[in-house]
Structure formats: C-alpha cells, structure tokens
C-alpha cells in the first residue's frame, strides 16, 4: 500500500454524537480512517464502540456532528461497506455456499461475478474443500472465516469488524488476522473493535474509547511510548507476600513511584515512571518484608498497560469488597481433607480417555491440581478441553482411566461431593427469562447456601458484577460481559472447594477481565483448586501451571515462565519497506505458522536462530525487499501456544489448524 493511498480518508468524523433518550452513548468524537489501514477501536464495555460502528455502517443515524464514509453519508454508501457484527449472523441450517449466495443477493452480486468471488474467498479462507457443509457443523474458527467471506463478497471498500474473534482459539485468531492483512494489501480498509489487546497490536492506529469519548489515539508503539512507564517483571519465592508489600506501598505513598501492580501466576508486573527509583523501592520493600532478593527484569509495556493506566487516570479507585468466606469444616475434617489431598490432589486424572463412537475426544490425559492452585488448560477448538472438564467434574463418564475429586476416588456423582464443586460453562448458564435476583436465589437453593449467608452472598455478586440496583432486569437482556461476570458469581455462591471455569472471560473487556481474575485469585488463596480454560493467552499468565492440549492429548505442561523459557527456536521482529511482499515470500520459504504480521512489522520463528537469520535476510533482499531493521524479541504465551500446537500436530501427523478438525459435532469442541 503506497503512502499516497494511506493519506486518503475513507472515514471522517467531526463532533460525532449519538444518544438513546437520556443516555449519551457517543459524545462528540473526532477521528479519521485512512485508505488501506487497519484501524482499531478499544475500550471497556459500554464505551460506545458498537454504536460508532453502527453509525459508520449506516445502521444508525447520528444525533449530532458529521460523518462521511467514502465521501458520502454512511446510509448511501452501504453497498460499499462490509459489516461483520458481534454475532456472526450466519444461517446455521444453510451450507457455506448458500450463506454466501444469500448475502451476495442482498448486495446485488449475481451470476459469474458471484461465482468468481465465492471461489476466490472460499479458497483464501481455506473453506473451498467443503462448500456444501452446513454452517452449523463448522467449528468456531471456520464460522468466523465464513462470516468474513460473507462480509467481503460484496467487494466492500470499507470492512467493519465488531469483536470478530471473541471465543475463537489463538490459532484461528492469528490466521484470521493474517487474512485481514492480505485483504488490506488488496485495497480494503479495515476498522475493527476488539477486547483482545494482544491482537490490537496488529492495528496500524488505535483509538481508546471510554464513556463515549476518545481518551487516546495513535499507533500501538506510539501509545506505549506516550505512556512514559517502565514495566518490571518481579519474581519472588513468596509472591503473595511480595504483592502485599507492593500494593500497600502503592496505596500509601503519594510519590507514585509504583504506578500499578498486577499479579500473574508466577510473577508480578509493576509499572514505574522511573526505572531506577522503582527498582530500588521494590528491592527495599522486599528486604523490609523479610523476603529473599527478588528477580527483576525490565520488559516493554503492553497495550493492556496503556489501557489500564489511562482508565485508572479517569476512574476513581474503588476498594473491592472481598467475598464473605467462612470456615466450613471442622478441624478433624480439615485434617482428613489434607491427608486425602496429599495422596490424590484436589483434582487428579490418570490416563483418562473418552471416545464418542469412532471419535477419540480425549486420549490418556493425566494431570493434578492442588488446593489453592490455578491450572490453565489450553488448546485450539476441538482439542478436547471441554470434554476433559466435563469428565473431571463428573458430568461425563470417561471411557478409560481413573480420577479423584476432593480426595474421593469413587461415587463422584454423589450429592455431598457435588456441593463442593463450582462450574461455569462456555455458554451463559443462567436462565434468560428469570431476573438477576431470581437466578441468584435459584442457585443459592441448588447449592444449599445457608439462609443466614444468602443475602450477603447475593449482595457480593451484585457488587462484583456492577449490577447493584439492576437485580430486577431479565438476565437474558444483559450484554455479554455482564453475563459472564454474573455467571461467575453464581458459580461461587457456595464457596466451592474445586472450581471449573470454561472460558470465563470470553467477551469481557480488559478492565473487567482484570477484576474477575482478582476474584479468581482470592478464591485460590482461600484454598480453592481452580481449573480454567481460556483462548486469551495474556490472561493465561494468571495461572500457576498450564497444560497444552492437542488432539485430545496433553503435550506440554509447566508454569507460564517455564513454558516460555523452554520454547525451542528464536523469535525475530522484521521491519521492511514491502511488508506484504516479505510476508508472502516468507510464507513460501517457511512453514506457514512461523510468519505472522503485526501492524508495521513481521514476526518470524527460526529454529536455528542467529545462524539461520542471515540466509533468510539475503533471500528477502534478493527478492527486492529492503530490511529496515531486525531484532530478537521474547516469546509471548500466544507465540508458545501456536508453536506447541503446530509442532504437536506435525508430530501427530494431524495436519494444520482447521484442516485437522474432522469432529462430527457442531462447534468443533468435544
């Protein structure tokens, strides 16, 4: 894409405003989107992102201000706009080609033109192998790709994507963003709203919205530089004590030497304005608390740091009231539980397997989760995570192997044991046609929460979900993020000893996600064993240990730091003049997963590292690509996930990505 094209404005908004009665959703914002760029909107739930998209897409009229899309009003330019909403809007009982044909008819794309575009986009998305498969039989990643095909079949000049990858696994998400880069190189301009700040790194420019206003605007690198902060990774043998000392100092000191303290599974992230002063204070506080010398390392700030820091500047600090924990067991029961735990663990599986007919969903899975531990089970759609969780919590009987829950090895479906478990499924588990309060009272009854505790526990759920005063609303009317928080509250009303969380933060914005993980850590520190699945790899850093599943098997285990340290190969960042040309060249030279596009640079994984790099750079130069800079960068957990999954699939001979998912069920997960 030439610089001249990038200067052309596809969207121009000045003083843009939209109100729904007394509610001002968008409050006089100014922005431009230039041709050929990927433009991102980030912000918490209720920030005004979707309303802004509806106005750009010609779905809503603005109340005030001006907006021009492709030189005209959004409503008049709708045939030149592709819009992928938060709900994919696919017809599940129609085939891929029928879905495409229906959307094409709405866009006046018929005959030979439709045949050409359908063939082109299905091939581009790697969906051309099964055009007659029903959309309802596709996995999440495939549905997302089909929805993108539908949005592109009208040959739009502007493509609007509202949280297009929510609930989609990291492999499919990365493939999706690589496809967006290719689409952009062909002249389509993309605007995307996303709750995943790791993928927002791939946008050329971003705006951060809050309560209908724009707080920040710029490139990812520019926003992080403007933050003016250093990020310290702090590791200590007594992490909780270290966290307590730092948080207390941050709260009491007025000099803001410690700007922010965030806890992860095996480390703390500390934002400091001054690196020297911050490092000295961390060491001093550790010494005063009688702790061993902490390990400190400086890392580049993340977009989440920018997001949280900017919103903390605008929002008052609120003390979150802790869950009203109670001691539930006698001393003798606690002693017996400790003995059982030492023998079995809170959750233990040994060579567990599950077969559905001819399909092997889980293959000889062994894992152990202790009381007070957060264990993350990661894998692509179809890897077997949900089936494994359902086996572990007694909802499905395994085909083979043995397991233990809360020290019990038999009769795992008995009522007394089930009262010790909490379970939050992928889908919203509350009743849509009951009010919020009715749902919570129902779950109090199901979990036998004592009458003396019910009022206090329900009040806590409402506070932690930010729904106090809204308890008369029907649960089905809540936005996705609030539904997830409410579901979590319902799952822990009875203070479970073992808690299963299946993608608990799907669709939740980064600020609310951070608060939810504080709650999860509170339960683990009170001794609850927690097994969690997530597609958001940055939040997997909150886990003490991780297990990676591929094709029903656990293929790697360890703490987040250990997983990254043991990752084979070296990750390089390349900046060049012809990004798309370099990307296409590298895709032909290396396995596809090894190259990915991030905004204005490429990430490349090389097994031979420094010895392999010169030849690669020479090959690009011979193809006319000018390399501006290159540097080694650390692996993120998402990089590790992609590498582990792809290497394991290659070793298992199961193909690549979605191609290996020949599961018979819709959704791709068993």
C-alpha positions as CSV (number, residue, x, y, z in Angstrom):
1,X,0.0,0.0,0.0
2,X,1.6,3.3,-1.1
3,X,1.9,6.3,1.2
4,X,-0.3,8.3,-1.2
5,X,-3.2,5.9,-0.8
6,X,-2.8,5.8,3.0
7,X,-3.3,9.6,3.1
8,X,-6.8,9.3,1.5
9,X,-9.6,9.4,4.1
10,X,-12.2,6.7,3.9
11,X,-14.0,7.8,7.1
12,X,-14.0,11.3,8.5
13,X,-16.0,12.1,11.8
14,X,-16.3,15.5,13.4
15,X,-18.2,16.1,16.6
16,X,-20.0,12.7,16.2
17,X,-22.6,12.1,18.8
18,X,-25.4,9.6,19.4
19,X,-27.9,9.5,22.3
20,X,-30.6,6.9,23.2
21,X,-33.1,9.1,25.1
22,X,-31.2,10.4,28.2
23,X,-28.2,8.1,27.6
24,X,-25.4,9.7,25.6
25,X,-23.6,6.7,24.0
26,X,-21.2,8.8,21.8
27,X,-20.2,12.3,22.9
28,X,-18.8,14.4,20.1
29,X,-15.8,12.4,18.9
30,X,-13.4,13.2,16.0
31,X,-11.4,10.6,14.0
32,X,-10.3,9.6,10.5
33,X,-9.7,6.3,8.9
34,X,-7.2,6.3,6.0
35,X,-7.3,4.0,3.0
36,X,-5.6,0.7,3.3
37,X,-5.0,0.7,7.0
38,X,-6.2,-1.5,9.9
39,X,-7.8,0.9,12.4
40,X,-8.7,-0.3,15.9
41,X,-11.2,0.7,18.5
42,X,-10.6,-0.5,22.0
43,X,-12.4,0.3,25.3
44,X,-14.4,-1.2,28.1
45,X,-18.0,-2.5,27.8
46,X,-20.3,0.5,27.2
47,X,-17.6,2.7,25.8
48,X,-19.6,3.4,22.6
49,X,-17.6,1.2,20.2
50,X,-20.6,-0.7,18.8
51,X,-22.7,2.5,18.4
52,X,-19.8,4.1,16.5
53,X,-19.7,1.0,14.2
54,X,-23.5,1.2,13.7
55,X,-23.2,4.8,12.6
56,X,-20.3,4.1,10.2
57,X,-22.2,1.1,8.8
58,X,-25.3,3.2,8.1
59,X,-27.4,1.2,10.6
60,X,-28.0,4.2,12.9
61,X,-28.2,7.9,12.3
62,X,-26.1,10.2,14.5
63,X,-27.9,12.9,16.5
64,X,-25.2,15.5,16.1
65,X,-21.9,16.1,14.3
66,X,-20.8,15.0,10.9
67,X,-19.6,11.8,9.4
68,X,-18.6,10.9,5.8
69,X,-17.8,7.4,4.6
70,X,-16.2,7.1,1.1
71,X,-17.2,10.7,0.5
72,X,-20.9,10.3,1.2
73,X,-23.4,9.5,4.0
74,X,-22.9,6.0,5.6
75,X,-26.6,5.1,4.7
76,X,-26.0,5.9,1.0
77,X,-22.7,4.0,0.9
78,X,-23.9,0.8,2.5
79,X,-23.3,-1.3,-0.6
80,X,-19.6,-0.4,-0.4
81,X,-19.4,-1.3,3.3
82,X,-18.9,-4.8,4.7
83,X,-20.1,-5.2,8.3
84,X,-19.3,-8.2,10.5
85,X,-21.3,-7.8,13.7
86,X,-20.6,-9.3,17.1
87,X,-23.0,-12.1,16.2
88,X,-21.8,-13.7,13.0
89,X,-25.3,-13.6,11.5
90,X,-24.8,-16.9,9.7
91,X,-27.7,-19.2,8.9
92,X,-26.7,-22.4,10.5
93,X,-29.1,-24.6,8.5
94,X,-27.7,-23.3,5.2
95,X,-24.5,-24.5,3.6
96,X,-21.4,-22.3,3.2
97,X,-22.2,-21.6,-0.5
98,X,-25.9,-20.9,0.4
99,X,-24.9,-18.4,3.1
100,X,-22.6,-16.7,0.6
101,X,-25.3,-16.7,-2.1
102,X,-27.9,-15.2,0.2
103,X,-25.6,-12.3,1.3
104,X,-24.5,-11.7,-2.3
105,X,-28.1,-11.4,-3.4
106,X,-28.6,-8.6,-0.9
107,X,-25.5,-6.9,-2.4
108,X,-26.7,-7.3,-6.0
109,X,-23.8,-9.7,-6.7
110,X,-25.1,-12.4,-9.0
111,X,-24.1,-14.7,-11.9
112,X,-20.5,-15.0,-13.0
113,X,-19.4,-12.3,-10.6
114,X,-20.7,-14.2,-7.6
115,X,-19.1,-17.4,-8.8
116,X,-15.7,-15.7,-9.1
117,X,-15.8,-14.0,-5.8
118,X,-17.2,-17.0,-3.9
119,X,-14.4,-19.3,-5.3
120,X,-11.8,-16.6,-4.5
121,X,-12.8,-16.0,-0.9
122,X,-13.5,-19.6,0.0
123,X,-10.1,-20.5,-1.3
124,X,-8.5,-17.6,0.5
125,X,-10.1,-18.8,3.8
126,X,-9.3,-22.4,3.1
127,X,-13.0,-23.3,3.1
128,X,-13.2,-24.4,-0.6
129,X,-12.9,-28.1,0.4
130,X,-16.5,-28.3,1.7
131,X,-18.7,-25.6,0.2
132,X,-21.8,-27.8,0.8
133,X,-21.2,-28.3,4.6
134,X,-23.9,-26.8,6.8
135,X,-22.7,-23.7,8.7
136,X,-23.9,-25.2,11.9
137,X,-21.4,-28.0,11.5
138,X,-18.4,-25.7,11.4
139,X,-16.0,-25.0,14.3
140,X,-15.8,-21.5,15.8
141,X,-12.8,-20.6,13.6
142,X,-14.5,-21.8,10.4
143,X,-17.7,-19.9,11.2
144,X,-15.6,-16.8,11.7
145,X,-13.9,-17.2,8.3
146,X,-17.2,-17.9,6.6
147,X,-18.6,-14.7,8.1
148,X,-15.6,-12.8,6.8
149,X,-16.3,-14.3,3.3
150,X,-19.9,-13.0,3.5
151,X,-18.7,-9.6,4.5
152,X,-16.3,-9.5,1.6
153,X,-18.5,-10.9,-1.2
154,X,-19.9,-7.5,-1.9
155,X,-16.4,-6.2,-2.7
156,X,-16.5,-3.6,0.0
157,X,-14.1,-0.6,0.2
158,X,-14.6,-0.4,4.0
159,X,-14.8,-3.5,6.2
160,X,-16.2,-3.1,9.8
161,X,-15.5,-5.9,12.2
162,X,-17.1,-5.7,15.7
163,X,-15.3,-8.1,18.0
164,X,-14.9,-10.7,15.3
165,X,-12.7,-13.2,17.2
166,X,-14.5,-13.5,20.6
167,X,-14.4,-17.1,21.7
168,X,-12.1,-18.2,18.8
169,X,-8.9,-20.1,19.6
170,X,-5.5,-18.4,19.2
171,X,-4.5,-20.5,16.1
172,X,-7.7,-19.4,14.2
173,X,-7.4,-15.9,15.5
174,X,-3.9,-15.5,14.2
175,X,-4.9,-17.0,10.8
176,X,-7.8,-14.5,10.7
177,X,-5.5,-11.5,11.3
178,X,-3.1,-12.7,8.6
179,X,-6.1,-12.9,6.3
180,X,-7.0,-9.3,7.2
181,X,-3.5,-8.2,6.3
182,X,-3.9,-9.8,2.9
183,X,-7.3,-8.2,2.4
184,X,-5.8,-4.8,3.3
185,X,-3.0,-5.2,0.8
186,X,-5.7,-5.5,-1.9
187,X,-7.1,-2.1,-1.1
188,X,-9.8,-2.8,1.5
189,X,-9.7,-0.5,4.6
190,X,-10.5,-2.3,7.9
191,X,-11.9,-0.9,11.1
192,X,-12.0,-3.5,14.0
193,X,-13.2,-3.4,17.6
194,X,-11.6,-6.0,19.9
195,X,-11.4,-6.8,23.6
196,X,-8.1,-8.7,22.9
197,X,-5.3,-6.2,23.3
198,X,-2.7,-8.6,22.1
199,X,-4.4,-8.6,18.7
200,X,-4.9,-4.8,18.8
201,X,-1.1,-4.7,18.5
202,X,-1.7,-5.7,14.8
203,X,-3.6,-2.4,14.1
204,X,-1.8,0.5,12.4
205,X,-3.6,3.0,14.5
206,X,-6.0,2.8,17.5
207,X,-8.4,4.9,19.5
208,X,-9.2,4.2,23.1
209,X,-12.8,5.0,24.0
210,X,-14.4,5.4,27.4
211,X,-18.0,6.5,28.1
212,X,-18.5,7.8,24.6
213,X,-15.3,9.8,24.4
214,X,-11.8,9.2,22.8
215,X,-9.1,9.2,25.5
216,X,-6.1,8.2,23.4
217,X,-5.2,7.9,19.7
218,X,-2.1,6.7,17.9
219,X,-0.1,3.6,16.8
220,X,0.5,0.8,19.3
221,X,4.1,1.7,19.6
222,X,3.3,5.4,20.0
223,X,0.7,4.8,22.7
224,X,3.2,2.7,24.7
225,X,5.9,5.3,24.3
226,X,3.5,8.1,25.3
227,X,2.6,6.1,28.5
228,X,6.1,7.0,29.8
229,X,6.3,3.9,32.0
230,X,8.7,1.1,32.5
231,X,7.4,-2.5,33.2
232,X,9.2,-4.5,35.7
233,X,8.6,-8.3,35.9
234,X,9.1,-9.3,39.6
235,X,9.6,-12.9,40.7
236,X,9.9,-13.9,44.3
237,X,9.8,-17.2,46.3
238,X,6.9,-15.7,48.3
239,X,4.9,-14.0,45.6
240,X,1.8,-13.2,47.7
241,X,3.8,-11.5,50.4
242,X,5.7,-9.6,47.8
243,X,2.4,-8.5,46.2
244,X,1.0,-7.4,49.6
245,X,4.1,-5.2,50.3
246,X,4.0,-3.6,46.9
247,X,0.2,-2.9,46.9
248,X,0.4,-1.5,50.4
249,X,3.2,0.8,49.4
250,X,1.4,1.9,46.2
251,X,-1.7,2.7,48.3
252,X,0.1,4.7,51.0
253,X,2.8,6.6,49.1
254,X,1.9,9.8,47.4
255,X,5.0,10.0,45.1
256,X,3.6,7.4,42.6
257,X,7.0,5.6,42.4
258,X,4.8,2.5,41.9
259,X,2.1,3.4,39.5
260,X,0.5,0.0,39.1
261,X,0.9,-3.6,40.5
262,X,-0.6,-6.5,38.6
263,X,-0.4,-10.1,39.8
264,X,0.1,-13.1,37.4
265,X,0.5,-16.8,38.1
266,X,4.2,-16.8,38.8
267,X,5.2,-13.1,38.7
268,X,4.2,-9.5,39.4
269,X,4.1,-6.8,36.7
270,X,5.0,-3.4,38.2
271,X,4.6,-0.1,36.2
272,X,7.1,2.5,37.3
273,X,7.6,6.1,35.9
274,X,11.3,6.0,36.9
275,X,13.2,2.7,36.4
276,X,16.0,3.4,39.0
277,X,13.6,4.6,41.7
278,X,11.1,1.8,41.1
279,X,13.8,-0.9,41.1
280,X,15.3,0.4,44.3
281,X,11.9,0.6,46.0
282,X,10.9,-3.0,45.0
283,X,14.2,-4.3,46.5
284,X,13.8,-2.2,49.6
285,X,10.2,-3.4,50.3
286,X,11.3,-7.0,49.7
287,X,14.0,-6.6,52.3
288,X,11.7,-4.9,54.8
289,X,9.2,-7.7,54.5
290,X,12.0,-10.2,55.2
291,X,11.8,-11.8,51.8
292,X,14.6,-13.2,49.6
293,X,16.1,-10.9,46.9
294,X,13.5,-10.7,44.1
295,X,14.4,-11.4,40.5
296,X,13.7,-8.2,38.4
297,X,13.7,-7.8,34.6
298,X,12.6,-4.8,32.5
299,X,10.2,-5.6,29.7
300,X,8.4,-3.4,27.1
301,X,5.0,-2.1,28.3
302,X,1.9,-3.7,26.8
303,X,-1.2,-2.2,25.3
304,X,-3.1,-3.5,28.4
305,X,-0.7,-1.4,30.5
306,X,-1.8,1.6,28.4
307,X,-5.5,0.7,28.6
308,X,-5.4,0.2,32.4
309,X,-3.2,3.2,33.1
310,X,-5.3,5.6,31.1
311,X,-8.6,4.4,32.5
312,X,-7.2,4.4,36.1
313,X,-6.4,8.1,35.5
314,X,-10.1,8.8,34.7
315,X,-11.8,6.4,37.1
316,X,-11.8,6.7,40.9
317,X,-10.1,3.9,42.8
318,X,-12.7,1.7,44.4
319,X,-11.9,-0.8,47.2
320,X,-13.4,-4.1,46.1
321,X,-15.1,-5.8,49.0
322,X,-13.9,-9.4,49.4
323,X,-16.1,-12.5,49.1
324,X,-17.6,-13.3,52.6
325,X,-15.6,-16.5,53.1
326,X,-16.5,-18.8,56.0
327,X,-14.7,-21.8,57.6
328,X,-16.8,-24.7,56.5
329,X,-15.1,-27.8,58.0
330,X,-14.2,-28.9,61.5
331,X,-10.5,-29.4,62.4
332,X,-10.9,-33.2,62.0
333,X,-12.5,-32.8,58.6
334,X,-9.7,-30.4,57.5
335,X,-7.1,-32.9,58.7
336,X,-8.7,-35.7,56.7
337,X,-9.0,-33.4,53.6
338,X,-5.3,-32.5,53.9
339,X,-4.4,-36.2,54.0
340,X,-6.6,-37.0,51.0
341,X,-5.1,-34.0,49.1
342,X,-1.6,-35.2,49.8
343,X,-2.5,-38.6,48.3
344,X,-4.7,-37.5,45.4
345,X,-4.7,-33.7,44.9
346,X,-7.9,-31.7,44.7
347,X,-8.4,-32.7,41.0
348,X,-6.5,-35.7,39.7
349,X,-6.7,-37.6,36.4
350,X,-4.7,-40.6,35.5
351,X,-4.7,-41.8,31.8
352,X,-8.3,-40.6,31.4
353,X,-9.8,-41.1,27.9
354,X,-13.1,-40.6,26.2
355,X,-14.5,-42.0,23.0
356,X,-17.7,-40.9,21.2
357,X,-18.4,-43.7,18.7
358,X,-15.4,-43.8,16.4
359,X,-14.1,-40.4,17.6
360,X,-11.4,-40.3,20.3
361,X,-12.0,-36.9,22.0
362,X,-9.6,-37.4,25.0
363,X,-6.5,-39.6,24.9
364,X,-4.8,-40.7,28.1
365,X,-4.9,-37.3,29.9
366,X,-3.1,-37.2,33.2
367,X,-3.0,-34.1,35.4
368,X,-3.1,-33.0,39.0
369,X,-4.4,-29.7,40.5
370,X,-3.7,-28.9,44.2
371,X,-5.8,-26.9,46.6
372,X,-5.0,-23.2,46.2
373,X,-3.6,-23.8,42.6
374,X,-4.9,-22.2,39.4
375,X,-4.3,-24.6,36.5
376,X,-4.9,-23.5,32.9
377,X,-6.0,-26.0,30.3
378,X,-5.2,-24.5,26.8
379,X,-5.9,-25.8,23.3
380,X,-7.4,-25.0,19.9
381,X,-11.1,-25.6,19.2
382,X,-11.6,-29.3,19.1
383,X,-8.6,-30.1,21.3
384,X,-10.8,-31.8,23.9
385,X,-10.7,-29.2,26.7
386,X,-14.4,-29.0,27.4
387,X,-14.8,-32.8,27.3
388,X,-11.9,-33.1,29.8
389,X,-13.5,-30.6,32.1
390,X,-16.9,-32.4,32.0
391,X,-15.1,-35.7,32.8
392,X,-13.2,-34.1,35.7
393,X,-16.2,-32.6,37.3
394,X,-18.3,-35.8,36.9
395,X,-20.7,-34.7,34.1
396,X,-19.4,-37.3,31.6
397,X,-18.2,-40.8,32.4
398,X,-14.7,-41.5,31.0
399,X,-14.1,-44.4,28.6
400,X,-10.9,-45.3,30.5
401,X,-8.5,-44.2,33.2
402,X,-9.1,-43.1,36.8
403,X,-9.7,-39.8,38.6
404,X,-10.2,-38.3,42.0
405,X,-12.1,-35.2,43.2
406,X,-11.7,-33.6,46.7
407,X,-9.9,-36.8,47.8
408,X,-12.7,-39.1,46.6
409,X,-12.0,-41.8,44.0
410,X,-15.4,-43.4,43.8
411,X,-19.1,-42.4,43.5
412,X,-18.1,-39.0,42.1
413,X,-21.7,-38.1,41.3
414,X,-22.9,-38.2,44.9
415,X,-24.7,-35.0,46.1
416,X,-22.4,-34.3,49.0
417,X,-19.4,-34.1,46.6
418,X,-21.2,-32.0,44.1
419,X,-21.9,-29.4,46.8
420,X,-18.1,-28.9,46.9
421,X,-17.8,-28.1,43.2
422,X,-18.5,-25.0,41.2
423,X,-18.8,-25.0,37.4
424,X,-19.1,-22.2,34.9
425,X,-19.6,-23.4,31.3
426,X,-18.7,-21.7,28.0
427,X,-22.3,-20.7,27.4
428,X,-24.2,-18.4,29.7
429,X,-25.5,-20.8,32.3
430,X,-28.2,-18.7,33.9
431,X,-31.9,-18.6,32.9
432,X,-32.7,-15.8,30.4
433,X,-36.3,-15.5,31.4
434,X,-35.6,-15.0,35.1
435,X,-34.4,-11.8,36.7
436,X,-30.9,-11.4,38.0
437,X,-32.1,-11.8,41.6
438,X,-34.3,-14.8,40.8
439,X,-31.3,-16.5,39.1
440,X,-29.1,-15.9,42.2
441,X,-31.7,-17.1,44.6
442,X,-32.3,-20.2,42.5
443,X,-28.5,-21.0,42.6
444,X,-28.4,-20.4,46.3
445,X,-31.1,-23.1,46.6
446,X,-29.3,-25.5,44.2
447,X,-26.0,-25.2,46.1
448,X,-27.7,-25.3,49.6
449,X,-26.3,-21.9,50.6
450,X,-27.4,-21.4,54.3
451,X,-30.2,-18.9,54.7
452,X,-28.0,-16.8,57.0
453,X,-25.5,-16.3,54.2
454,X,-27.7,-15.8,51.2
455,X,-28.4,-12.1,51.5
456,X,-24.7,-11.2,52.0
457,X,-23.5,-13.5,49.2
458,X,-26.1,-12.2,46.7
459,X,-25.2,-8.6,47.6
460,X,-21.5,-9.5,46.9
461,X,-22.3,-11.0,43.5
462,X,-24.3,-7.8,42.5
463,X,-21.4,-5.6,43.7
464,X,-18.7,-7.5,41.9
465,X,-20.8,-7.7,38.7
466,X,-21.6,-3.9,38.9
467,X,-25.3,-4.8,38.9
468,X,-26.4,-3.4,42.2
469,X,-29.8,-1.8,41.7
470,X,-30.3,-3.7,38.5
471,X,-31.4,-7.0,40.1
472,X,-34.9,-6.8,38.6
473,X,-33.6,-7.0,35.0
474,X,-34.0,-10.2,33.0
475,X,-30.7,-12.0,32.8
476,X,-31.2,-12.6,29.0
477,X,-31.1,-8.8,28.4
478,X,-27.6,-8.3,29.8
479,X,-24.6,-7.5,27.5
480,X,-22.1,-10.4,27.1
481,X,-19.5,-9.0,29.6
482,X,-22.0,-8.6,32.4
483,X,-23.5,-12.1,31.7
484,X,-20.0,-13.6,32.2
485,X,-19.4,-11.8,35.5
486,X,-22.9,-12.8,36.8
487,X,-22.3,-16.4,35.8
488,X,-19.0,-16.4,37.7
489,X,-20.8,-15.0,40.8
490,X,-23.4,-17.7,40.6
491,X,-20.8,-20.4,40.3
492,X,-19.0,-19.4,43.5
493,X,-22.0,-18.5,45.7
494,X,-21.5,-21.7,47.8
495,X,-17.7,-21.1,48.2
496,X,-16.6,-24.3,46.4
497,X,-13.5,-26.3,47.2
498,X,-13.0,-27.1,43.5
499,X,-13.9,-24.6,40.7
500,X,-14.1,-25.3,37.0
501,X,-14.2,-22.3,34.7
502,X,-14.6,-22.9,30.9
503,X,-13.6,-19.6,29.1
504,X,-15.0,-17.4,31.9
505,X,-13.9,-14.1,30.4
506,X,-15.0,-14.6,26.8
507,X,-16.2,-11.2,25.5
508,X,-15.3,-9.4,28.8
509,X,-13.3,-6.1,28.4
510,X,-9.7,-5.9,29.7
511,X,-10.6,-3.8,32.8
512,X,-13.5,-6.2,33.9
513,X,-11.3,-9.2,33.0
514,X,-8.6,-7.9,35.4
515,X,-11.1,-7.5,38.2
516,X,-12.5,-11.0,37.5
517,X,-9.0,-12.5,37.8
518,X,-8.6,-10.7,41.2
519,X,-11.7,-12.6,42.4
520,X,-10.3,-15.9,41.0
521,X,-7.1,-15.4,42.8
522,X,-9.0,-14.6,46.1
523,X,-10.6,-18.0,45.9
524,X,-7.3,-19.8,45.2
525,X,-5.7,-18.1,48.2
526,X,-8.6,-19.4,50.3
527,X,-7.7,-22.9,49.2
528,X,-10.0,-23.4,46.2
529,X,-8.5,-25.6,43.4
530,X,-9.3,-23.9,40.1
531,X,-9.1,-25.4,36.6
532,X,-9.7,-22.8,33.9
533,X,-9.7,-22.8,30.1
534,X,-9.2,-19.6,28.0
535,X,-8.5,-18.5,24.5
536,X,-7.0,-15.3,25.8
537,X,-3.3,-16.2,26.2
538,X,-2.3,-13.0,28.1
539,X,-4.7,-13.9,30.9
540,X,-3.3,-17.5,31.0
541,X,-0.3,-15.8,32.6
542,X,-2.5,-15.7,35.8
543,X,-2.3,-19.4,36.1
544,X,0.3,-21.2,38.3
545,X,0.6,-24.0,35.9
546,X,-0.5,-24.7,32.3
547,X,-1.3,-27.8,30.3
548,X,-1.5,-27.6,26.4
549,X,-3.9,-30.0,24.7
550,X,-3.7,-31.1,21.1
551,X,-6.0,-33.7,19.5
552,X,-7.1,-34.9,22.9
553,X,-3.6,-35.2,24.5
554,X,-1.7,-33.0,27.0
555,X,1.5,-32.3,25.0
556,X,3.2,-29.7,27.3
557,X,3.0,-28.7,31.0
558,X,4.6,-26.1,33.2
559,X,4.4,-22.6,34.7
560,X,4.0,-19.7,32.2
561,X,7.6,-18.7,32.7
562,X,8.9,-22.2,32.2
563,X,6.8,-22.7,29.1
564,X,8.3,-19.6,27.5
565,X,11.9,-20.4,28.7
566,X,11.7,-23.9,27.2
567,X,10.3,-22.8,23.9
568,X,12.5,-24.0,21.0
569,X,13.8,-21.6,18.4
570,X,14.1,-17.8,18.3
571,X,11.5,-15.1,17.6
572,X,12.6,-12.2,15.4
573,X,10.8,-8.9,14.5
574,X,11.5,-7.7,11.0
575,X,10.7,-4.2,9.7
576,X,10.8,-3.8,5.9
577,X,9.7,-1.5,3.1
578,X,7.4,-4.1,1.4
579,X,5.6,-5.8,4.3
580,X,3.2,-7.8,2.1
581,X,5.9,-8.9,-0.3
582,X,8.1,-10.0,2.5
583,X,5.2,-11.8,4.2
584,X,4.3,-13.7,1.0
585,X,7.9,-14.6,0.4
586,X,8.5,-16.0,3.9
587,X,5.2,-18.0,3.7
588,X,6.7,-19.8,0.8
589,X,10.1,-20.3,2.4
590,X,9.0,-21.4,5.9
591,X,6.1,-23.4,7.5
592,X,3.2,-21.0,7.4
593,X,2.8,-20.7,11.2
594,X,6.3,-19.4,11.6
595,X,5.5,-16.0,10.0
596,X,2.9,-13.5,11.2
597,X,2.1,-9.9,10.6
598,X,2.0,-7.3,13.4
599,X,0.9,-3.8,12.3
600,X,4.1,-2.5,10.6
601,X,6.4,-5.5,11.2
602,X,6.7,-9.3,10.8
603,X,7.3,-11.9,13.5
604,X,9.3,-14.9,12.4
605,X,10.2,-18.0,14.4
606,X,13.5,-19.7,13.4
607,X,14.7,-22.9,15.0
608,X,18.4,-22.2,14.2
609,X,18.2,-18.6,15.4
610,X,21.2,-16.4,14.5
611,X,22.7,-19.0,12.1
612,X,19.5,-19.1,10.0
613,X,18.8,-15.4,10.0
614,X,21.4,-14.1,7.5
615,X,20.3,-16.5,4.8
616,X,16.7,-15.5,5.3
617,X,17.5,-11.8,5.1
618,X,19.6,-12.4,2.0
619,X,16.7,-14.3,0.4
620,X,14.4,-11.3,1.1
621,X,17.0,-8.9,-0.3
622,X,17.3,-10.9,-3.5
623,X,13.5,-10.6,-3.9
624,X,13.8,-6.8,-3.7
625,X,12.7,-6.5,-0.1
626,X,14.6,-3.8,1.8
627,X,15.0,-4.7,5.5
628,X,15.0,-1.6,7.7
629,X,15.6,-3.3,11.0
630,X,15.5,-6.7,12.7
631,X,15.8,-7.7,16.4
632,X,15.2,-10.7,18.6
633,X,12.0,-10.4,20.8
634,X,10.8,-12.6,23.6
635,X,8.1,-15.2,23.1
636,X,4.7,-14.4,24.3
637,X,2.4,-17.2,25.6
638,X,0.5,-16.9,22.3
639,X,3.7,-17.4,20.3
640,X,4.3,-20.5,22.5
641,X,0.8,-21.7,22.0
642,X,1.0,-21.5,18.2
643,X,4.4,-23.2,18.2
644,X,3.4,-26.0,20.6
645,X,0.1,-26.7,18.8
646,X,1.7,-26.7,15.3
647,X,4.7,-28.8,16.3
648,X,2.5,-31.3,18.1
649,X,0.1,-31.6,15.1
650,X,3.0,-32.1,12.8
651,X,4.4,-34.8,15.1
652,X,1.0,-36.5,15.3
653,X,0.5,-36.2,11.6
654,X,-2.8,-34.4,12.0
655,X,-2.4,-31.6,9.5
656,X,-2.6,-27.9,10.1
657,X,-5.1,-25.8,12.0
658,X,-8.7,-26.3,11.0
659,X,-7.8,-28.9,8.4
660,X,-7.3,-31.5,11.2
661,X,-10.7,-30.9,12.8
662,X,-12.8,-33.7,11.4
663,X,-15.1,-33.9,14.5
664,X,-18.7,-34.8,13.8
665,X,-20.2,-32.2,16.2
666,X,-21.0,-28.6,15.6
667,X,-18.7,-26.1,17.2
668,X,-15.6,-28.3,16.8
669,X,-15.2,-29.0,20.5
670,X,-15.8,-32.2,22.4
